[in-house]
């Protein structure tokens, strides 16, 4: 998985609200690590469609996400 794809995964968790406001807040390395596998496992097909699509995908798979990734979503108001 490329670094670009890993980075995008955390604009979603930590920056969905910020993106709506025009900011580009990125998640911490720990937050990125927490959801990296979940993005790859559950949202691989939509990884190139943009941050908000990936965020929606993760929300749709919330019950299958690792505890760590669910916590990242929750901590960031998702």
N, C-alpha and C positions, 0 to 999 in steps of 0.2 A: 504494500500500500504506500502510495507516495506521501511525502511530507505535506503537500498541498491538501490532499484528501484528509489527512489527519487533522490539519489545522482547521479546515472547514467544519469539522465535526464539533468543534467547540465554540465556534461563533454561535452555533445553535443553542447550546446549553447556557452559555453565559451572556450571550449577546442578542437573543431574539428580541427582547424589549429594546435593547440599545440599537439594534439594527433599524427597528421601526422609527427610532428617533434620529437616525443618521450617524450613529456612533459605530465603531468597529471593535468593541471590547472582545477580547479573546479569553478563552478559559486558561486556567493554570495548567502547567504540565501534568499535575496530578489529576485534574479533571479530564484532560485529554486521554490520559492512560485509562481512567475509569470506564470510558465509553468506547474506546477504540475497537475492542472486539465486538461489542454490540452493534456498532455501525457496520462493521464488516459482515457480521453474521446476519443481521436482519434487514439492513438497508443498502446492501451492495448495489442493487439494481437502480437505486435513485441517487447514488452518491454524486453523480455529475450534474444533477438537476438543480443544485443550489441548496444553500443552508436551510432555508425554511422548509423545503421539501424533506430534507433529512430529519429535521426536527419533528415534523408531522409524522414521519415514518417511525421514529423512536417513540413518540407518544402512542401511536397505534399498537406498538409492540411492548408497551410498558410492562405488562405482566410477564413477559419473557426476558426482560432485561436483567442484567446482574444487579445485585443490591447496590453496588457502588455507583453504577450509572443511574439508577433510579434516584439515588440520593443527590447526584449532581443536578438532575432535572428539577427535583423538589427544591433544592437550595437556591435555584435560580428562577423560581416562580413558574416552572413548567410542569 
